[in-house]
Amino acid sequence: MSPMTKSFIHDIYSFAKQEGVDIVSFDKGQSKDEVTQRYLAKFSAQEGVLYIGKAQEKFNTFRTSKKFSTDT
């Protein structure tokens, strides 16, 4: 992980601790809308940060495989 990334993550965790904001880790397939609605129901301020969401990273990749044709 690059130093810039480590610094960014550290700053996010510091902000969350300082401001009392929860960091929520989302599981695969978990509804972020449902979590947000629960936090909104408890939120009474005019504006602010509800929570910091941490989701699995999505990225495309490729696979290599040998394909065999009975025609060739």
CNS distance restraints for C-alpha pairs under 8 A (distance, minus, plus):
assign (resid   1 and name CA) (resid   5 and name CA) 6.40 0.50 0.50
assign (resid   1 and name CA) (resid   6 and name CA) 6.67 0.50 0.50
assign (resid   2 and name CA) (resid   6 and name CA) 6.34 0.50 0.50
assign (resid   3 and name CA) (resid   7 and name CA) 6.07 0.50 0.50
assign (resid   4 and name CA) (resid   8 and name CA) 6.17 0.50 0.50
assign (resid   5 and name CA) (resid   9 and name CA) 6.20 0.50 0.50
assign (resid   6 and name CA) (resid  10 and name CA) 6.11 0.50 0.50
assign (resid   7 and name CA) (resid  11 and name CA) 6.14 0.50 0.50
assign (resid   8 and name CA) (resid  12 and name CA) 6.31 0.50 0.50
assign (resid   9 and name CA) (resid  13 and name CA) 6.32 0.50 0.50
assign (resid  10 and name CA) (resid  14 and name CA) 6.08 0.50 0.50
assign (resid  11 and name CA) (resid  15 and name CA) 6.06 0.50 0.50
assign (resid  12 and name CA) (resid  16 and name CA) 6.18 0.50 0.50
assign (resid  13 and name CA) (resid  17 and name CA) 6.17 0.50 0.50
assign (resid  14 and name CA) (resid  18 and name CA) 6.03 0.50 0.50
assign (resid  15 and name CA) (resid  19 and name CA) 5.96 0.50 0.50
assign (resid  15 and name CA) (resid  21 and name CA) 7.83 0.50 0.50
assign (resid  16 and name CA) (resid  20 and name CA) 5.60 0.50 0.50
assign (resid  16 and name CA) (resid  21 and name CA) 4.58 0.50 0.50
assign (resid  16 and name CA) (resid  22 and name CA) 6.47 0.50 0.50
assign (resid  16 and name CA) (resid  23 and name CA) 7.08 0.50 0.50
assign (resid  16 and name CA) (resid  52 and name CA) 7.71 0.50 0.50
assign (resid  17 and name CA) (resid  21 and name CA) 6.51 0.50 0.50
assign (resid  21 and name CA) (resid  49 and name CA) 7.09 0.50 0.50
assign (resid  21 and name CA) (resid  50 and name CA) 6.99 0.50 0.50
assign (resid  21 and name CA) (resid  51 and name CA) 5.52 0.50 0.50
assign (resid  21 and name CA) (resid  52 and name CA) 7.06 0.50 0.50
assign (resid  22 and name CA) (resid  50 and name CA) 7.85 0.50 0.50
assign (resid  22 and name CA) (resid  51 and name CA) 5.09 0.50 0.50
assign (resid  22 and name CA) (resid  52 and name CA) 6.25 0.50 0.50
assign (resid  23 and name CA) (resid  51 and name CA) 5.95 0.50 0.50
assign (resid  23 and name CA) (resid  52 and name CA) 4.71 0.50 0.50
assign (resid  23 and name CA) (resid  53 and name CA) 5.93 0.50 0.50
assign (resid  23 and name CA) (resid  54 and name CA) 6.94 0.50 0.50
assign (resid  24 and name CA) (resid  51 and name CA) 6.86 0.50 0.50
assign (resid  24 and name CA) (resid  52 and name CA) 6.06 0.50 0.50
assign (resid  24 and name CA) (resid  53 and name CA) 4.92 0.50 0.50
assign (resid  24 and name CA) (resid  54 and name CA) 5.83 0.50 0.50
assign (resid  25 and name CA) (resid  53 and name CA) 6.11 0.50 0.50
assign (resid  25 and name CA) (resid  54 and name CA) 4.64 0.50 0.50
assign (resid  25 and name CA) (resid  55 and name CA) 5.99 0.50 0.50
assign (resid  26 and name CA) (resid  30 and name CA) 6.12 0.50 0.50
assign (resid  26 and name CA) (resid  32 and name CA) 7.49 0.50 0.50
assign (resid  26 and name CA) (resid  53 and name CA) 7.05 0.50 0.50
assign (resid  26 and name CA) (resid  54 and name CA) 6.02 0.50 0.50
assign (resid  26 and name CA) (resid  55 and name CA) 5.04 0.50 0.50
assign (resid  26 and name CA) (resid  56 and name CA) 7.26 0.50 0.50
assign (resid  27 and name CA) (resid  55 and name CA) 7.09 0.50 0.50
assign (resid  27 and name CA) (resid  56 and name CA) 7.45 0.50 0.50
assign (resid  28 and name CA) (resid  56 and name CA) 7.18 0.50 0.50
assign (resid  31 and name CA) (resid  35 and name CA) 6.73 0.50 0.50
assign (resid  32 and name CA) (resid  36 and name CA) 6.09 0.50 0.50
assign (resid  33 and name CA) (resid  37 and name CA) 6.13 0.50 0.50
assign (resid  34 and name CA) (resid  38 and name CA) 6.40 0.50 0.50
assign (resid  35 and name CA) (resid  39 and name CA) 6.41 0.50 0.50
assign (resid  36 and name CA) (resid  40 and name CA) 6.03 0.50 0.50
assign (resid  36 and name CA) (resid  50 and name CA) 7.64 0.50 0.50
assign (resid  37 and name CA) (resid  41 and name CA) 6.15 0.50 0.50
assign (resid  38 and name CA) (resid  42 and name CA) 6.79 0.50 0.50
assign (resid  39 and name CA) (resid  43 and name CA) 6.19 0.50 0.50
assign (resid  39 and name CA) (resid  50 and name CA) 6.20 0.50 0.50
assign (resid  39 and name CA) (resid  51 and name CA) 7.62 0.50 0.50
assign (resid  40 and name CA) (resid  50 and name CA) 7.06 0.50 0.50
assign (resid  43 and name CA) (resid  50 and name CA) 7.24 0.50 0.50
